[in-house]
Amino acid sequence: DRFVTESSIKLYMTKSDLIKIKGGNYKLEKVSDNEILKYEIDDYLTSQFLGRYNYPEYYEIYTFHKDRLIIIYFGFEYP
């Protein structure tokens, strides 16, 4: 319950607080009583971030239950 990312995302924060930090460019999926927000960086040619690490895609997946962040996944997609 003390995990915090570089961009100040932490477990149990609200969905609206996360969107204030990450922006509205996400894909939304509903699974049972949960909402899943997925952010992707996948334009290798224009992304300095992907170029720096030499990976084709980076993702962040946030799972919310009753408007509280309960699961965080993030990382690079391997080619």
C-alpha positions in Angstrom: 0.0 0.0 0.0 3.1 2.3 -0.1 4.0 1.8 -3.7 4.3 5.1 -5.7 5.5 5.5 -9.3 7.7 8.3 -10.6 4.6 10.2 -11.7 3.0 9.9 -8.2 0.5 7.1 -9.1 -0.2 5.0 -6.0 -2.5 2.2 -5.0 -6.1 3.1 -3.9 -6.1 6.5 -5.7 -9.3 7.3 -7.6 -9.7 6.9 -11.3 -10.2 10.7 -11.8 -6.9 11.4 -10.0 -5.1 9.0 -12.2 -6.6 10.6 -15.3 -5.4 14.0 -14.1 -1.9 12.7 -14.0 -1.8 10.4 -17.1 -4.4 12.2 -19.4 -7.4 11.0 -21.2 -5.8 9.0 -24.0 -6.5 5.5 -22.7 -8.5 2.4 -23.6 -11.2 1.4 -21.2 -12.4 -2.1 -20.6 -14.9 -3.4 -18.0 -14.4 -6.8 -16.5 -16.9 -7.9 -13.9 -17.0 -5.1 -11.3 -13.6 -3.7 -12.4 -12.6 -1.0 -14.9 -9.3 -1.4 -16.6 -7.5 1.6 -18.2 -4.7 0.9 -20.6 -2.2 3.5 -21.8 0.2 2.7 -24.6 3.2 4.3 -26.3 3.7 2.5 -29.6 5.1 5.0 -32.1 8.7 4.1 -32.1 9.6 6.6 -34.8 8.4 9.6 -32.9 8.8 8.5 -29.3 12.0 9.6 -27.6 11.1 7.4 -24.7 10.9 4.2 -26.8 14.0 5.2 -28.7 16.0 5.7 -25.6 15.3 2.1 -24.4 15.1 0.6 -27.9 11.8 -1.1 -27.5 8.8 -1.0 -29.8 6.1 -0.5 -27.2 5.5 0.5 -23.6 2.2 -0.1 -21.7 0.6 0.8 -18.4 -2.5 -1.0 -17.2 -4.5 0.2 -14.2 -7.3 -1.8 -12.7 -9.9 -0.1 -10.6 -12.5 -1.6 -8.2 -15.2 0.7 -6.9 -13.2 3.7 -8.3 -10.0 2.8 -6.4 -6.8 1.6 -8.0 -6.0 -1.9 -7.0 -3.6 -3.3 -9.6 -0.8 -1.7 -11.6 1.0 -3.4 -14.5 3.6 -1.6 -16.6 6.5 -2.4 -18.9 7.9 -2.8 -22.3 6.5 -5.2 -24.9 9.2 -7.5 -26.2 9.5 -7.9 -30.0 
